[in-house]
Amino acid sequence: MNNEKLIISGKSKDVFEIAQGQYKGKYRLVFKDDATGYMENGKPVFDPGYDSVVGRIPGKGAIACRFATHFFRLLKQHNIPSHYIDTIGDNQMIVEPAVPLSMPVEDPAIEGSEPLLNLEFTWRNSATGSFWRRYPFVQPCKNLHCVVEAWTKGDVDVLISLEALEETGAMTRAEIAQSVDLVKSIAHIVTEEFATKNLHVLDGKFELGRLKQGDGRIVIIDEISPDVLRVCKGYSPDEKGNCTIYRECAITGFANGKRTIKNKLQVKAADFISIFL
């Protein structure tokens, strides 16, 4: 589109500010076909739990956009606010401009200082991925009852405790509580929606922010798509919600001081095309 300003080019989408027309002053999200994951034996393994782009999946951007549209509209039905306005193409969405949860550098003169550009909140239904790698004493695929964690986003995402968010001044205690409650509410809706398809959401991540034209209330921004969710098709829980087939599904390893865990029954990005579409 003409007269648009590129705000940011990220791993999964480009964000443009619209300069004229019906949506003047709003943002246009363009979902990319780029996919994150890791390399194994010289080949890309696509996994939304990783931060590095390792290849492209043709049509992935359109799938992600349709997914995000489905879930943002579902949230609206549950009276949960977001930045979503409309979907205008296969891989294009219009949203309200929002300010991610962030914090400027307190003393720019200190060498090495850098601002907190935005936060990302992960939520864990099951112990897998980086959660299990950090806490390997936990049984893989243990029911975590939607544990919420905060991460600073960057070239490498860094876990930050909720207490540290308050003590650094990045967020108030009330804002942290509001954010955790919001993430859990949305995670519950997403998990229940996948359950209608006999699928189990292992974990996910959301970005939160404040609408520029709003009252300062924290809402979900960015997206809800295959890029931010890990879903399993083999969930077989016991009475406590712990998966009973983790020995067959979760493949773990330990070499050169590093732990790995893979889920054999995790839904691949290409297979998301048949869900909710």
C-alpha positions in Angstrom: 0.0 0.0 0.0 1.1 3.6 -0.7 2.2 6.1 1.9 2.8 3.5 4.7 5.5 3.6 7.2 7.2 0.3 8.3 7.1 0.3 12.0 8.9 -3.0 12.6 9.9 -6.1 10.7 9.8 -9.1 13.0 10.3 -12.9 12.7 6.7 -13.6 11.8 5.2 -10.4 10.5 5.8 -6.8 9.3 3.9 -3.9 10.9 3.0 -0.8 8.9 1.4 2.4 9.9 -1.4 3.4 7.5 -1.2 7.0 6.3 -4.6 7.5 4.6 -8.0 6.0 3.8 -10.5 4.2 6.0 -7.9 2.9 8.5 -5.7 6.0 8.6 -3.6 5.9 11.8 -4.1 2.2 12.3 -1.6 -0.5 11.8 -1.5 -3.2 9.1 0.0 -6.5 10.0 1.5 -8.6 7.2 2.0 -12.2 8.3 5.1 -13.8 6.8 5.9 -17.4 5.6 9.1 -17.3 7.6 9.2 -20.0 10.4 11.2 -20.4 13.6 12.8 -23.6 14.8 16.2 -25.3 14.9 18.6 -27.1 12.6 19.1 -30.9 12.9 21.4 -32.8 10.6 21.5 -29.8 8.3 17.7 -29.6 7.9 15.3 -27.2 9.5 12.9 -28.5 12.2 10.1 -26.0 12.6 9.0 -25.3 16.2 7.3 -22.1 17.5 9.1 -22.6 20.8 12.3 -21.4 19.3 13.4 -17.9 18.4 15.5 -18.3 15.2 14.1 -18.2 11.7 15.3 -21.4 10.0 13.2 -21.4 6.8 10.0 -20.6 5.1 6.7 -22.6 4.8 4.7 -21.5 1.7 1.2 -20.3 2.8 2.1 -20.1 6.5 1.5 -16.4 6.7 -2.1 -16.8 5.4 -2.7 -19.7 7.8 -1.4 -17.6 10.8 -3.6 -14.7 9.8 -6.7 -16.9 9.6 -5.9 -18.4 12.9 -5.4 -15.0 14.5 -8.7 -13.8 13.0 -10.5 -16.8 14.4 -9.2 -16.4 17.9 -9.4 -12.6 18.1 -13.1 -12.8 17.1 -13.6 -15.6 19.7 -12.1 -13.4 22.4 -14.5 -10.6 21.4 -17.4 -13.0 22.0 -16.0 -13.5 25.5 -15.7 -9.7 26.1 -11.9 -9.9 26.2 -10.4 -6.8 24.6 -7.6 -6.8 22.1 -6.1 -4.6 19.4 -7.9 -6.4 16.6 -10.1 -4.4 14.1 -10.5 -6.3 10.9 -8.9 -8.8 8.4 -8.5 -7.4 4.9 -6.6 -10.2 3.0 -5.3 -13.7 3.2 -2.3 -12.6 5.3 -3.2 -9.0 6.3 -4.9 -7.7 9.4 -5.8 -4.2 10.7 -5.2 -3.5 14.4 -5.2 -0.6 16.8 -1.8 1.0 17.4 -0.6 -0.2 20.8 2.4 0.3 23.1 4.0 -2.9 24.2 4.8 -3.3 27.9 8.2 -1.8 28.1 10.6 0.4 30.1 13.3 3.0 29.1 16.9 2.8 30.3 17.1 4.5 33.7 20.7 5.7 33.1 21.6 5.9 29.4 25.1 6.9 30.2 25.9 3.4 31.6 27.8 1.4 28.9 25.9 -1.7 27.9 22.5 -0.4 29.1 19.5 -1.0 26.9 15.7 -0.5 27.2 13.1 -3.2 27.9 11.4 -3.0 24.5 8.6 -5.4 25.2 7.5 -8.3 27.3 6.2 -11.7 26.3 4.1 -13.9 28.6 4.4 -17.7 28.2 1.8 -20.0 29.7 2.4 -23.7 30.3 -0.2 -26.4 30.4 2.4 -29.2 30.3 6.0 -29.5 31.3 8.0 -29.5 28.0 10.2 -27.2 25.9 12.4 -24.8 27.8 10.3 -25.3 31.0 11.5 -28.9 31.2 15.0 -28.0 30.2 15.2 -25.6 33.1 13.5 -27.9 35.5 14.5 -31.4 34.5 13.5 -32.9 37.8 9.9 -32.6 36.7 8.3 -35.4 34.8 7.8 -34.5 31.1 4.3 -33.5 30.2 3.3 -33.0 33.9 0.1 -30.9 34.2 1.3 -27.4 35.2 -2.2 -25.8 35.5 -1.3 -22.9 33.3 1.9 -21.6 34.8 2.6 -18.0 33.5 6.1 -16.7 33.0 7.4 -13.3 31.7 10.2 -12.9 29.2 12.0 -9.9 27.8 12.1 -10.1 24.0 15.2 -9.7 21.9 17.8 -11.6 19.9 17.6 -14.0 22.8 14.6 -14.0 25.1 15.4 -13.8 28.8 13.2 -15.0 31.6 12.4 -12.4 34.2 10.6 -13.1 37.5 7.4 -11.4 38.3 8.9 -10.0 41.5 11.8 -8.5 39.4 9.2 -6.8 37.1 7.8 -5.0 40.1 11.1 -4.1 41.8 12.7 -2.7 38.6 9.7 -0.5 38.0 8.8 -2.1 34.7 5.3 -2.9 36.0 3.3 -2.3 39.2 2.0 -5.2 41.3 -1.5 -4.5 40.2 -0.5 -4.5 36.5 1.3 -7.8 36.9 -1.7 -9.4 38.6 -4.0 -8.1 35.8 -1.6 -9.4 33.1 -1.4 -12.9 34.6 -5.2 -13.1 35.0 -5.6 -11.9 31.4 -3.1 -14.5 30.0 -4.8 -17.3 32.0 -8.2 -16.3 30.8 -7.1 -16.3 27.2 -5.1 -19.5 27.6 -8.2 -21.2 28.9 -10.3 -20.1 25.9 -7.6 -21.2 23.5 -7.1 -24.5 25.2 -10.8 -25.3 25.3 -11.2 -24.4 21.6 -8.5 -26.8 20.6 -10.0 -29.5 22.9 -13.1 -29.4 20.7 -10.8 -30.8 18.0 -9.4 -33.4 20.3 -6.1 -31.5 20.5 -4.1 -30.4 23.6 -2.3 -27.1 23.8 1.1 -27.8 25.5 2.0 -24.1 25.8 1.8 -20.7 24.2 3.0 -17.1 24.4 1.2 -13.8 24.2 2.3 -10.2 23.9 0.4 -7.6 25.9 0.3 -3.8 25.6 -1.8 -0.7 26.0 -3.9 0.8 23.1 -2.6 4.2 22.2 -6.2 5.5 22.0 -7.3 3.6 25.1 -7.5 4.3 28.8 -4.2 2.6 29.6 -5.8 -0.8 30.2 -3.6 -3.8 29.3 -4.9 -5.9 26.4 -3.6 -8.7 24.2 -1.8 -7.5 21.1 0.3 -9.1 18.3 -1.2 -12.5 17.4 -2.7 -15.9 18.4 -1.5 -18.3 15.7 0.6 -21.4 15.0 3.6 -19.2 15.6 2.8 -18.8 19.3 1.3 -22.2 20.2 2.5 -25.7 20.6 -0.2 -28.3 20.2 -0.2 -32.1 20.8 -2.5 -34.7 19.2 -1.7 -37.5 21.6 -2.8 -36.2 25.0 -3.9 -39.0 27.3 -4.3 -37.6 30.8 -4.7 -39.3 34.1 -6.9 -38.1 36.9 -4.4 -35.3 37.7 -4.1 -34.1 34.1 -0.6 -35.6 33.7 -0.1 -37.2 30.3 0.3 -41.0 30.6 2.1 -41.6 27.3 5.0 -39.2 27.9 7.6 -42.1 27.8 6.5 -42.7 24.2 5.9 -39.1 23.1 8.5 -37.0 24.9 12.0 -37.7 23.6 14.7 -36.3 25.8 18.5 -36.1 25.5 21.5 -34.8 27.3 24.8 -34.1 25.5 27.6 -31.6 25.9 25.9 -30.1 28.9 22.7 -29.4 27.1 19.3 -31.0 27.5 16.8 -31.5 24.7 13.2 -32.5 24.6 11.0 -33.2 21.6 7.3 -34.1 21.4 6.7 -36.8 18.7 3.0 -36.0 18.6 3.3 -32.3 18.3 1.2 -30.9 15.5 3.4 -29.6 12.7 2.9 -26.1 11.3 1.8 -27.5 7.9 -0.9 -29.5 9.6 -2.5 -26.4 11.2 -4.2 -25.7 7.9 -7.0 -28.1 8.6 -7.8 -26.8 12.1 -10.6 -24.2 12.5 -10.4 -23.4 8.7 
